[in-house]
Amino acid sequence: MRLGGGQLPYAGRGLLLSQPGQTYALRNEVRIWLAGGKSWSKMREMIASGADARGPPLLFRVARGLIRNKVRGGYRLMDLVERHGMLNRLVNYPIGNGISMRVPLWRPENRWDRRDVMRYESDLIACVGSRIRRPSVLIDCGAEIGIFTMSLFARSGMITRVIAIEPNPSCLEVLKANIASLPVQAKVVSGAIGWGTLSSPEQGTLEDALHMVSNAAGKTRVFTIDQLDLSVEEAVVVKLDVEGWEGEAIRGAISTLMSHDFVLTVEANGAVYHRTKLDPCAILKLVPRIRDCKLVIAEAPGTPIDLDRPFLEQFPQMMQRTLNVVVSHWTRMN
């Protein structure tokens, strides 16, 4: 893709950007600037000037549109946008119900435009939201920058308190800012029992693949859900995104699951399975041993799960995409 003087080769392909009505305007704004002989540095100066203070840079949105639509040149444009320092900003996206979410574009894991944020785990958010029967406290384990919490809160009126848990220090400041913006009691917490170390898998470098490794000399505090300050009257929604520590998390939540109505989410992720060799069904079996419950796959709600068969045998698509199992128990309405 040539960025000076002539034209933007993919400007006429109808990019799908944040808002359908923006497509023509954005496409032609870029084309007018570049065809008119405006330099890359001038384009960068215009975008960085604060004209788009509440949103991402213009060329970032163009790059995301190209990437999303699998149009050649998108990743190259994103690389250029990054190398010119245009992603060193925190952007703010309204996501509904009066909620806005801060997204740090400098993190490769969070290079999202508003459309990405609105579509985040939409099947899981809808499935969890439909299973919350009364006001509940949300326990977000592996909260990252808070996108699950913010998305569920924006779409459900049943979350009355939030506890967000995240061991990765590079996420914490943005997570705290997002959680603090919610109009309910909300906090970010870290640990008790034991210590561990964050480790990166050999096959990936993105921080969303970091996982915990037990280590008495580690710097990350580890604790259990049962140690959280929960009222016996509260129902709980527990999201587990703990990169292979799901079994330990469930064993550390036995008292909570026995004494509270709950919705619990467990990831079935091919990369985690490859690293740990733990079958998701072996983890999911722990919950019915604690309490009667219903299980459903958010992305395939009509497909039953046989906990006595290997998960991968039933759902081979797990190796290509993450599946989310939603487990629930409601004493009076199950």
C-alpha positions as semicolon CSV with decimal commas, in nm:
position;residue;x (nm);y (nm);z (nm)
1;M;0,000;0,000;0,000
2;R;0,148;0,336;-0,107
3;L;0,083;0,614;0,143
4;G;0,208;0,921;-0,039
5;G;0,085;1,130;-0,326
6;G;-0,126;0,897;-0,537
7;Q;-0,416;0,696;-0,408
8;L;-0,529;0,452;-0,143
9;P;-0,569;0,126;-0,338
10;Y;-0,847;-0,015;-0,121
11;A;-1,038;0,308;-0,060
12;G;-1,322;0,207;-0,292
13;R;-1,402;-0,132;-0,145
14;G;-1,667;-0,028;0,104
15;L;-1,487;-0,078;0,436
16;L;-1,703;-0,180;0,728
17;L;-1,600;0,062;1,003
18;S;-1,748;0,154;1,338
19;Q;-2,068;0,298;1,194
20;P;-2,212;0,206;0,853
21;G;-2,275;0,572;0,779
22;Q;-1,908;0,656;0,830
23;T;-1,782;0,431;0,551
24;Y;-1,816;0,677;0,263
25;A;-1,695;0,977;0,463
26;L;-1,387;0,803;0,601
27;R;-1,300;0,645;0,268
28;N;-1,310;0,974;0,088
29;E;-1,140;1,173;0,362
30;V;-0,837;0,945;0,333
31;R;-0,846;0,952;-0,047
32;I;-0,877;1,333;-0,061
33;W;-0,586;1,380;0,178
34;L;-0,352;1,141;0,001
35;A;-0,454;1,218;-0,358
36;G;-0,414;1,586;-0,278
37;G;-0,046;1,536;-0,208
38;K;-0,073;1,553;0,170
39;S;0,219;1,377;0,333
40;W;0,203;1,095;0,584
41;S;0,344;1,327;0,850
42;K;0,072;1,583;0,782
43;M;-0,197;1,313;0,807
44;R;-0,044;1,198;1,133
45;E;-0,035;1,556;1,265
46;M;-0,401;1,605;1,176
47;I;-0,513;1,288;1,351
48;A;-0,294;1,340;1,660
49;S;-0,413;1,699;1,699
50;G;-0,710;1,596;1,912
51;A;-0,975;1,611;1,640
52;D;-1,059;1,251;1,728
53;A;-0,989;1,282;2,101
54;R;-1,267;1,042;2,207
55;G;-1,195;0,777;1,949
56;P;-0,913;0,599;1,768
57;P;-0,701;0,755;1,492
58;L;-0,860;0,762;1,148
59;L;-0,601;0,535;0,986
60;F;-0,638;0,287;1,270
61;R;-1,008;0,260;1,187
62;V;-0,923;0,214;0,820
63;A;-0,673;-0,060;0,906
64;R;-0,923;-0,238;1,132
65;G;-1,181;-0,226;0,852
66;L;-0,934;-0,376;0,606
67;I;-0,830;-0,650;0,850
68;R;-1,187;-0,734;0,947
69;N;-1,285;-0,771;0,582
70;K;-0,968;-0,967;0,496
71;V;-0,854;-0,703;0,248
72;R;-0,488;-0,711;0,160
73;G;-0,279;-0,434;0,315
74;G;-0,462;-0,402;0,647
75;Y;-0,187;-0,545;0,865
76;R;0,076;-0,342;0,685
77;L;-0,120;-0,024;0,743
78;M;-0,165;-0,115;1,111
79;D;0,209;-0,168;1,141
80;L;0,275;0,175;0,991
81;V;0,021;0,336;1,224
82;E;0,198;0,175;1,522
83;R;0,549;0,265;1,408
84;H;0,449;0,630;1,372
85;G;0,334;0,640;1,734
86;M;-0,034;0,693;1,657
87;L;-0,149;0,412;1,889
88;N;-0,004;0,563;2,204
89;R;-0,344;0,665;2,332
90;L;-0,632;0,554;2,547
91;V;-0,962;0,569;2,360
92;N;-1,314;0,572;2,496
93;Y;-1,605;0,379;2,340
94;P;-1,971;0,411;2,442
95;I;-2,112;0,056;2,460
96;G;-2,470;0,109;2,578
97;N;-2,675;0,165;2,893
98;G;-2,473;0,479;2,966
99;I;-2,151;0,276;2,992
100;S;-1,825;0,371;2,819
101;M;-1,511;0,160;2,803
102;R;-1,149;0,272;2,790
103;V;-0,925;0,077;2,550
104;P;-0,544;0,113;2,539
105;L;-0,448;0,094;2,172
106;W;-0,079;0,060;2,262
107;R;-0,143;-0,300;2,374
108;P;-0,149;-0,541;2,075
109;E;-0,414;-0,745;2,260
110;N;-0,649;-0,444;2,270
111;R;-0,630;-0,299;1,919
112;W;-1,006;-0,277;1,894
113;D;-1,237;-0,029;1,733
114;R;-1,586;0,020;1,870
115;R;-1,730;-0,250;1,647
116;D;-1,481;-0,502;1,790
117;V;-1,581;-0,407;2,144
118;M;-1,953;-0,430;2,068
119;R;-1,908;-0,776;1,914
120;Y;-1,681;-0,912;2,189
121;E;-1,793;-1,264;2,293
122;S;-2,149;-1,174;2,193
123;D;-2,275;-1,534;2,226
124;L;-2,128;-1,566;2,574
125;I;-2,257;-1,229;2,693
126;A;-2,608;-1,311;2,567
127;C;-2,603;-1,661;2,718
128;V;-2,484;-1,544;3,060
129;G;-2,726;-1,250;3,061
130;S;-3,022;-1,477;2,985
131;R;-2,937;-1,704;3,280
132;I;-2,910;-1,441;3,553
133;R;-3,240;-1,467;3,741
134;R;-3,192;-1,207;4,014
135;P;-2,947;-0,932;4,119
136;S;-2,597;-1,078;4,138
137;V;-2,234;-1,001;4,213
138;L;-2,003;-1,051;3,917
139;I;-1,665;-1,212;3,991
140;D;-1,451;-1,161;3,682
141;C;-1,149;-1,393;3,711
142;G;-0,894;-1,299;3,448
143;A;-1,056;-0,962;3,388
144;E;-0,781;-0,822;3,161
145;I;-0,891;-0,460;3,098
146;G;-1,252;-0,537;3,197
147;I;-1,421;-0,601;2,864
148;F;-1,638;-0,891;2,987
149;T;-1,753;-0,696;3,292
150;M;-1,826;-0,380;3,096
151;S;-2,006;-0,567;2,817
152;L;-2,223;-0,772;3,053
153;F;-2,305;-0,468;3,266
154;A;-2,409;-0,272;2,957
155;R;-2,648;-0,550;2,853
156;S;-2,783;-0,674;3,186
157;G;-2,959;-0,489;3,464
158;M;-2,889;-0,767;3,713
159;I;-2,528;-0,688;3,814
160;T;-2,527;-0,504;4,145
161;R;-2,163;-0,547;4,248
162;V;-1,835;-0,627;4,069
163;I;-1,513;-0,793;4,184
164;A;-1,253;-0,797;3,907
165;I;-0,941;-1,012;3,942
166;E;-0,636;-0,979;3,717
167;P;-0,274;-1,081;3,789
168;N;-0,114;-0,904;3,491
169;P;0,021;-0,565;3,611
170;S;0,019;-0,418;3,260
171;C;-0,363;-0,434;3,259
172;L;-0,435;-0,307;3,606
173;E;-0,448;0,070;3,562
174;V;-0,688;0,055;3,267
175;L;-0,890;-0,216;3,442
176;K;-0,922;-0,001;3,753
177;A;-1,033;0,299;3,546
178;N;-1,297;0,094;3,366
179;I;-1,430;-0,074;3,679
180;A;-1,435;0,254;3,874
181;S;-1,662;0,407;3,608
182;L;-1,946;0,163;3,682
183;P;-2,241;0,299;3,884
184;V;-2,226;0,012;4,136
185;Q;-1,988;-0,099;4,409
186;A;-1,688;-0,234;4,220
187;K;-1,326;-0,313;4,296
188;V;-1,014;-0,473;4,154
189;V;-0,852;-0,720;4,393
190;S;-0,548;-0,943;4,420
191;G;-0,452;-1,221;4,632
192;A;-0,404;-1,438;4,936
193;I;-0,298;-1,805;4,965
194;G;0,039;-1,878;4,810
195;W;0,240;-1,721;4,537
196;G;0,287;-1,783;4,166
197;T;0,455;-1,656;3,853
198;L;0,298;-1,539;3,528
199;S;0,434;-1,748;3,240
200;S;0,403;-1,710;2,864
201;P;0,338;-2,015;2,642
202;E;0,605;-2,102;2,389
203;Q;0,366;-2,066;2,095
204;G;0,258;-1,709;2,168
205;T;0,379;-1,372;2,289
206;L;0,052;-1,183;2,347
207;E;-0,020;-1,111;2,711
208;D;-0,371;-1,258;2,695
209;A;-0,202;-1,602;2,678
210;L;-0,015;-1,553;3,006
211;H;-0,094;-1,819;3,264
212;M;-0,013;-1,885;3,627
213;V;0,255;-2,130;3,741
214;S;0,279;-2,228;4,109
215;N;0,595;-2,082;4,256
216;A;0,653;-2,013;4,624
217;A;0,906;-1,746;4,530
218;G;0,680;-1,584;4,273
219;K;0,559;-1,227;4,283
220;T;0,190;-1,283;4,201
221;R;-0,041;-1,353;4,494
222;V;-0,293;-1,633;4,446
223;F;-0,622;-1,667;4,634
224;T;-0,952;-1,852;4,619
225;I;-1,303;-1,738;4,535
226;D;-1,420;-1,871;4,872
227;Q;-1,201;-1,607;5,038
228;L;-1,388;-1,320;4,877
229;D;-1,625;-1,109;5,084
230;L;-1,962;-1,242;4,966
231;S;-2,297;-1,208;5,137
232;V;-2,498;-1,530;5,172
233;E;-2,793;-1,352;5,010
234;E;-2,604;-1,271;4,691
235;A;-2,625;-1,472;4,373
236;V;-2,291;-1,490;4,192
237;V;-2,179;-1,477;3,831
238;V;-1,826;-1,619;3,797
239;K;-1,631;-1,579;3,473
240;L;-1,322;-1,797;3,455
241;D;-1,058;-1,699;3,201
242;V;-0,755;-1,830;3,386
243;E;-0,560;-2,009;3,110
244;G;-0,556;-2,363;3,252
245;W;-0,624;-2,292;3,620
246;E;-0,998;-2,354;3,590
247;G;-0,986;-2,673;3,799
248;E;-0,799;-2,500;4,080
249;A;-1,039;-2,205;4,063
250;I;-1,345;-2,431;4,092
251;R;-1,191;-2,629;4,381
252;G;-1,130;-2,296;4,552
253;A;-1,497;-2,200;4,505
254;I;-1,669;-2,507;4,654
255;S;-1,824;-2,323;4,950
256;T;-1,939;-2,038;4,724
257;L;-2,102;-2,272;4,471
258;M;-2,266;-2,477;4,748
259;S;-2,420;-2,177;4,922
260;H;-2,510;-1,938;4,638
261;D;-2,718;-1,944;4,325
262;F;-2,467;-1,909;4,045
263;V;-2,379;-1,872;3,680
264;L;-2,028;-1,994;3,599
265;T;-1,841;-1,972;3,269
266;V;-1,553;-2,203;3,172
267;E;-1,343;-2,165;2,857
268;A;-1,264;-2,459;2,628
269;N;-0,957;-2,335;2,445
270;G;-0,746;-2,539;2,202
271;A;-0,419;-2,366;2,289
272;V;-0,471;-2,423;2,663
273;Y;-0,566;-2,788;2,598
274;H;-0,249;-2,831;2,391
275;R;-0,038;-2,693;2,676
276;T;-0,207;-2,859;2,976
277;K;-0,355;-3,178;2,822
278;L;-0,655;-3,120;3,052
279;D;-0,983;-3,211;2,887
280;P;-1,254;-2,948;2,955
281;C;-1,501;-3,224;3,047
282;A;-1,271;-3,334;3,331
283;I;-1,289;-2,979;3,466
284;L;-1,662;-2,940;3,409
285;K;-1,733;-3,265;3,597
286;L;-1,624;-3,092;3,916
287;V;-1,930;-2,865;3,923
288;P;-2,213;-3,127;3,926
289;R;-2,027;-3,302;4,208
290;I;-2,068;-2,982;4,409
291;R;-2,428;-2,903;4,314
292;D;-2,695;-2,988;4,058
293;C;-2,659;-2,760;3,759
294;K;-2,735;-2,703;3,394
295;L;-2,466;-2,678;3,128
296;V;-2,482;-2,516;2,787
297;I;-2,227;-2,413;2,527
298;A;-2,280;-2,045;2,454
299;E;-2,178;-2,081;2,089
300;A;-2,384;-2,401;2,037
301;P;-2,676;-2,382;2,282
302;G;-2,874;-2,665;2,122
303;T;-2,592;-2,919;2,142
304;P;-2,582;-3,137;2,456
305;I;-2,256;-3,206;2,640
306;D;-2,166;-3,560;2,749
307;L;-1,927;-3,516;3,041
308;D;-1,819;-3,880;3,012
309;R;-1,676;-3,830;2,663
310;P;-1,370;-3,622;2,570
311;F;-1,472;-3,266;2,493
312;L;-1,253;-3,249;2,184
313;E;-1,420;-3,562;2,044
314;Q;-1,760;-3,392;2,073
315;F;-1,648;-3,043;1,971
316;P;-1,341;-3,058;1,743
317;Q;-1,398;-2,691;1,655
318;M;-1,239;-2,611;1,995
319;M;-0,900;-2,633;1,825
320;Q;-0,992;-2,347;1,590
321;R;-1,197;-2,126;1,820
322;T;-1,263;-2,083;2,190
323;L;-1,591;-2,227;2,315
324;N;-1,751;-2,114;2,640
325;V;-1,948;-2,346;2,866
326;V;-2,203;-2,174;3,089
327;V;-2,300;-2,364;3,406
328;S;-2,588;-2,246;3,626
329;H;-2,783;-2,332;3,938
330;W;-3,083;-2,149;4,077
331;T;-3,239;-2,292;4,391
332;R;-3,590;-2,165;4,334
333;M;-3,600;-2,132;3,957
334;N;-3,357;-2,390;3,814
